[in-house]
């Protein structure tokens, strides 16, 4: 991610990451809810979102956290964006 687009302060970056994590989790919850058409889950962009969210975030006791670098998958298995 372009550094210039992120908040300058580390605390603000953490707040931003939590917001992104919550938004992604909410979208994935809707996509896997009972009322959603199943074909939507098979879209490549949805699978990319799901995989990217899982590798970047984790949920502990209902709190969505950005994974620390030591908890990320191996580089060969990650989806990375420029």
Legacy VTK file of the C-alpha trace (Angstrom):
# vtk DataFile Version 3.0
C-alpha trace
ASCII
DATASET POLYDATA
POINTS 82 float
0.000 0.000 0.000
1.234 3.466 -0.753
2.597 4.884 2.469
1.443 8.406 1.602
-2.197 7.266 1.677
-1.979 6.011 5.248
-2.336 8.174 8.350
1.011 9.461 9.596
0.747 8.394 13.242
1.085 4.694 14.148
-2.000 4.826 16.397
-4.051 6.305 13.534
-2.745 3.580 11.205
-3.904 0.934 13.677
-7.356 2.535 13.877
-7.504 2.629 10.070
-6.462 -1.046 9.839
-9.192 -2.002 12.323
-11.761 -0.112 10.255
-10.635 -1.883 7.061
-10.754 -5.230 8.867
-14.263 -4.607 10.208
-15.517 -3.473 6.800
-14.049 -6.523 5.083
-15.497 -8.865 7.695
-18.926 -7.245 7.346
-18.845 -7.635 3.568
-17.770 -11.263 3.805
-20.493 -11.938 6.386
-23.107 -10.586 3.970
-21.701 -12.621 1.096
-21.941 -15.817 3.156
-25.314 -15.029 4.686
-28.341 -17.144 3.920
-30.030 -14.525 1.741
-27.093 -14.021 -0.631
-27.098 -15.745 -3.989
-24.510 -18.522 -3.896
-23.036 -17.680 -7.307
-21.740 -14.413 -5.857
-19.363 -16.377 -3.625
-17.787 -18.007 -6.662
-16.725 -14.719 -8.254
-12.918 -14.514 -8.481
-12.867 -11.042 -6.911
-14.819 -12.336 -3.894
-12.415 -15.254 -3.465
-9.479 -12.841 -3.682
-11.073 -10.630 -1.033
-11.723 -13.632 1.228
-8.173 -14.953 0.919
-6.624 -11.518 1.358
-8.752 -10.785 4.430
-7.856 -14.127 6.033
-4.146 -13.622 5.476
-4.113 -10.021 6.741
-6.584 -10.135 9.647
-7.643 -12.405 12.480
-10.501 -12.346 14.951
-9.796 -12.900 18.637
-12.759 -12.882 21.017
-14.812 -10.899 18.520
-12.108 -8.271 17.935
-10.666 -7.976 14.430
-6.912 -7.461 14.445
-4.304 -6.914 11.773
-1.936 -9.861 11.767
1.631 -9.123 12.835
4.250 -9.829 10.163
5.388 -13.025 11.920
1.815 -14.364 11.667
1.476 -13.851 7.896
1.563 -16.788 5.481
4.782 -17.520 3.615
5.479 -15.034 0.832
4.955 -17.750 -1.777
1.379 -18.257 -0.535
0.388 -14.622 0.012
-1.610 -12.368 -2.225
0.375 -9.144 -2.369
-0.546 -5.982 -4.196
1.794 -3.298 -5.452
LINES 1 83
82 0 1 2 3 4 5 6 7 8 9 10 11 12 13 14 15 16 17 18 19 20 21 22 23 24 25 26 27 28 29 30 31 32 33 34 35 36 37 38 39 40 41 42 43 44 45 46 47 48 49 50 51 52 53 54 55 56 57 58 59 60 61 62 63 64 65 66 67 68 69 70 71 72 73 74 75 76 77 78 79 80 81
